[in-house]
Amino acid sequence: MVGGRLGDDINAPDSLDKADLREAYERGRRDERGRRKRHPVGMTFTFAAALVGVVILALALVNGSFGRAGEVVDQQLTIAKPMASQAASNAGDQLRQAADKAGSKVADAR
């Protein structure tokens, strides 16, 4: 046929069956989902970095400049560092105590 579209077949149906169309759609979705796997840890780091960026932008807006916002962040980190160090030390001690307690219970059970 002159001027017709390529690939037209006179005997082909004009539309696909709805079930076939739905199945093809779902298969395409599964294929794409398989190609674009996201790692949960990577996504967590991405969201954490975005959250830090939003906080820095808010601090810059409140303080009038990024330099002063950086000073505020540095000051807060200086304050938080000893508290975080102490909390980590306490957590380590508690973990050691729990491990010792569990070990003694296992030894007593034998």
N, C-alpha and C positions, 0 to 999 in steps of 0.2 A: 504494500500500500504506500503510495506516495504521500509524504508529509505526516505519516503516523509516528507515534512514539516508538522508540526502540524497545524491544522486549515485549511488546504487546502480543498476546496470543489470542486468537479469536475464540478458542475453546476454553480459555481459563475463566474461572468464575470472577465476577467483579469484586466480591468481598470475601474475606476469610470468614470461616465459621467463628463465632464469638469465643468458643472454648479454645480453638487453636490460637486465636489472637491473644487471649489472656495467658495461655501457656508460653507463647513466644515472649511476651512482655516479662513474665516472671523469670524466664530463663535468662533474658538480658539483664535483669536486675541482679540475679545471682552472679552472673559473669562479672559485672562491674564491681559488685561488692567484693568478690574474690581478688580483683586486681588492685583495689584500694584499701587494703587492710591497714588499720591504724593500731599502733602500739599504745596500750593504756598508760604506760609510764611516760612515753613521749608526749602524749596528750596532756598528762598531768603537769609535766614541766612547761609545756606551752602555755597552759592556762595560768600557772603560777607566774611565769614571766610576764604575761599580759596583765595580771593583777598588780604586780610590782610596777609595771609601767604606768598603769592608771593611778596608782598611789603617788608616784613621782610627779606625774603631770598635775595632780590635785595639789600637792605640796608646792609645786612651782607656781601654780595659779594663786594660792593663798599667800605665799611669801613674795611674790612679785618677780622672782627669777629662779633659774635652775641652780645657780650658785648657792643662793640662800637655802633652797630646798635640799641641796646636797649637804649643807652644813647641818640642817635639822636631822636628816637621816643619819649622818655620822654621829651626832650627839646622842640620838636615841639608841643607835647600835652600841655606843660606848657604855651607855647605861644598862643595856640589856645583856651585854657580854658576861659580866660576873654572875648574873642571875641564871643565864643559860648554862654556864659552866657548872654552877652549883646543882642545878636541876639534873644535868647529865651525870654528875658524880653520884647524886642520890639515887638516880635510876639504876646506875651500875651496881651500887651497893645492894639495892633491893633485889636486883636480878641475881646477884651472887648468893644472897641469903635464900632466895626461893630455890635456886639450884641445889644448894646445900641441904635444904629441908627436903626437897624431892629425893635427893640421893640417900638421905638417911631413912626415909620412908621405904624406899626400894630395898635398902639393906636390911631393915627390920622385917620386911615381908618375906624374906628368904629364910 
